[in-house]
Amino acid sequence: MDISFVILVEMLYAVASLVLISAGLAVVFGMMKVINLAHGEFMMMGGYATITAVGLGVNVFVAMLVIAPLIVGLIGLVVERLVIRHLYGRLVDTMLATWGLSLMFIGLATMIFGNTTTGISTPIAGFAVGDYQINGYNFFIIVVAILLVIALYALFRGTRAGLIARGTMQRSDMAAALGYSPDRIYMATFFCGSALSGLAGAILAPLVGLVPTSGGAYIAKAFITVIAGGPSLIAGLVSSATTFGFVSQVFTFAISPVIGEVALLIAAVILLRAMPQGITSRFFRGKL
Amino acid sequence: MSLKRREFLGGTAALTTAALLPGAALAADTITLGSILDTSGNFDAYGKPMDQAMRLAVAEINATGGLLGREVAVKAYDTQSDMALYSQYANRLTRQDQVDVVHGGILSASREAIRQTMRRSETLYFYNVQYEGGVCDRNIFVTGVTPTQQVEVLVPYAMKKSGPKVHILAADYNYGQITARWIKKFVEDNGGEVVATDFFPLDVSDFGSTITKIQQTAPDLVVAPLVGGAHLSFFRQWAAAGMKDKIALASTTMGVGNEHKVLTAEEGNGIMVAYNYSQELDTPENKAFKAKWEEAYGDTSAIHELAVSTYQGILLWAEGVRTAGTTDRMPVIEALETGVSIVGPAGNIAIDPQTHHATLDVHIMEVQDQGMTVVETLNQVEPLDTQAVCNLQENPDDNKQYEIQI
């Protein structure tokens, strides 16, 4: 009984962390079609922003949920103004440019923070479920991921700003004809995407040892999740994160963590073979 | 005037010789020590203090009049954590710079990339790093600890403190695989049982499911030869899940790159490790070493096991040169094979003539408030793993890295 509960929590946690890792990329790549290879570095910077803020005496939750997204969002804003905005619609060029950015951010972080592992400890204590101990922080990640999905849904479905953003991504010429400036809408959307990446990096920071190259560990999973998700932003994100989180955890518990990772990749290959346009091209069609 | 090919070649040869002469004259005056380390890039947390230790050792030798009355000059290359640069710089050190000895290499891959170049060019080579053991080559001397030297000491101690059921978590490459096998052997030799062994690629940073699995196997002790920044997450998540006070934890790698200073005191306290060096060693040699380091670089917090191994490696080489009375390769090797020893910051360290590895002191330590408290010291532990496969005295032409069968 206890063990099934513990495994359930671990599975939810795996899904939630995939949602977190991929949310920023879903906005930047899924919506805006910018292949952001610096996504992992945005997360890394979110982690460093949190650790630095905590070091300066800021409450850890404020640092994670407010400061890190803001700082990374602002960095994203600068990047968008200087680089990305010249490259909209040029898929391959954005890839090269953001790859260069990722190398630059790694270099900058190394210069500022040094090439050593840093970190903060988790702010929530573990607790016992029957004979087992659970990491209390897992629940925090699950809650944040759920809130994030709800907030994204509310934003894009319920607000005028969300409607305008979605409209602009589909037909920027029509949005311009209706009197909205696509330039500014792209800018704002990129800001949101970067802030989400920063948030993910911040929330995962207490669980890991952070080095300037940490971003590389997330980038592949984020792209796989977003691409397998397909055209719908939120439905795609949630459905592919659930599929991959579930598959990898089943194999992790049944065999080993390595096999779990392998299973995730094999699942992605099979999924994309069966549904080249992603899960939401077949299921949940027309959903947001 | 017609220039014949023979005259042209003769003239060119003379010119080249003339151009080389100043270099040759210089080489006669000074002894050149080649160093090849990653002082930037991914592994610079290891490489930078090693480079500092190398320069400290050379400065110290020069301050006391050099070697054989000659000054020691350093020729150092930064390989930028790029394996391809190792062979390139190794060629430059041996052909162009024609150094008398090379110290360096960090990862096993980097050592294997340059070992044959050193052997072919008959350049004496020192590898001053903790590694998986088994290299058998008369041209190389290894001054770091090998798995048995740590595991042989650590496992019985940790089992005595906790219990006989052991769960192993290891990094998934040759170091972790080989170390895991040794851990299993010593657990069984001490009447224990390995309930499970898990291997992790170097970029795995999520250990949630692993921690649940460990609770299912319910061991008395977890031994974790995990490597690198991502794997540090395990120790953090282990503490976050509240496991730290329930199951004992030991590691053969935690602390080599000063990881225990990254973990908070609550996360790190009580982890058992075994190394050749600890900053907290209370010996006059270590105090003197730290004082010298502080004078040269200010901050002593960066000193780690590999830096001290490098320092000791250079002192051992210098002792070999003094004994031999020359820097020529074969006399120095023969001198070192008499079992030359020095007393370094980590205690007495001697060359094992049979394997060219080091016989050294191993200290069992427990992490306490971001430091390592020495609990027990075992003097002069021999590199049993390499001794089992390598005998350079019977077979001096041997040239391979054995995979040690256990």
Interface residues (C-beta under 8 A of the other chain):
Chain A: I3 V6 I7 E10 Y13 A14 S17 N115 T116 T117 T118 G119 S121 T122 I124 A125 G126 F127 A128 D131 Y132 Q133 I134 N135 G136 Y137 N138 P206 L207 V208 G209 L210 V211 T213 S214 G216 A217 Q249 T252 F253 S256 P257 V258 G260 E261
Chain B: S40 G41 N42 D44 A45 D172 D198 F199 F200 P201 D203 V204 S205 D206 F207 G208 S209 T210 I211 T212 K213 Q215 Q216 G229 A230 H231 L232 S233 R236 Q237 A239 A240 A241 G242 M243 K246 G257 N258 E259 V262 L263 T264 E266 E267
